[in-house]
Amino acid sequence: MTQIEERTGIINSLVETYQERCREILSDDLEAFYLFGSLAFNKISIEMPDINFFLLVKEGARPDIFLKHADILREIIDEFKDRARIIVEFRPNRYIHCRGKDVGFDIFLNPQYARMEDRHGDVPFGWGWIFESLLKTKKFVFGNDALAEVVQPPLTVDYMKKYFPGTYSHLWLPLERAPLQYTLPDDNFIFMHEAYKVAQMSAIGFGVNLALNEEELREEKWMDFVYDKHKLIPFYRERYDEATAQNVVLTMEVRDNWLKYRDDPEMGIKMYRAAISLCSRLKAKYVELVTS
């Protein structure tokens, strides 16, 4: 068995185990449970696997659902501890400090909560237009497919002018406070991953849309960059500037060479600076948009 086959088997086993535990223990309080992101459309990186789940909590659900879910995650971290280090991230709002030992293979598990009562309005679940990427990459696992009924307002320039600051703050605010959360250089791998994910989400989800015109927004051109992230670099050179494009270059470098850099504190600091710089540039782009 090759290393790729072995790691693919671990990922599949983790996904199956986690889904079944949630079905058995949480289903009374979950409206629906989804897989989304790269694994849902078979583009997951074996070198740096990110597994994304969406837990849609029933209206009026008991607080115990969150306590029970934490127990599930602790059990899975322990169950897989000799095969992979499972790193839980409630991305982008809260990154959980790693509990497992380094066994040479890290899996980043991102379970997103949303509550049924928050599905209404112009910004369903507070996600803004980023929610559209979940809708387009989701895979229904169990429950009542309530997301099929959620209305995501069409993305326009006026929509971004109104809702960008609130939705984007979920990315840049936690990152600015992140350095104190970690002990460096020991926690470099997770510190760098947080910075990398904020940079990636900024570059793809927010930065691209801020630079598209109305026709491109109607045609959902931003989805091109979801499926082919290396299109980002020439796009940022054309519609932003070389300094911003270089921050995207660094983001893609970390993505494609994770194992090379995961224990490199110098690269961790570079990735953090690049992510913060991207956040600042996107906020400046927003100002350009609303004042033009």
Secondary structure, 3 states (H helix, E strand, C coil): CCHHHHHHHHHHHHHHHHHHHHHHHHHHHEEEEEEECCHHHCCCCCCCCEEEEEEEECCCCCCHHHHHHHHHHHHHHHHCCCCCEEEEEECCCEECCCCCCCCCCEEEEEEEEEEHHHCCCCCHHHCHHHHHHHHHHCEEEEECCHHHHCCCCCCCHHHHHHHHHHHHHHHHHHHHHHHHHCCCCCCHHHHHHHHHHHHHHHHHHHHHHHCCCHHHHHCCCCHHHHHCHHHHHHHHHHHCCHHHHHHHHHHHHHHHCHHHHCCCHHHHHHHHHHHHHHHHHHHHHHHHHHHC
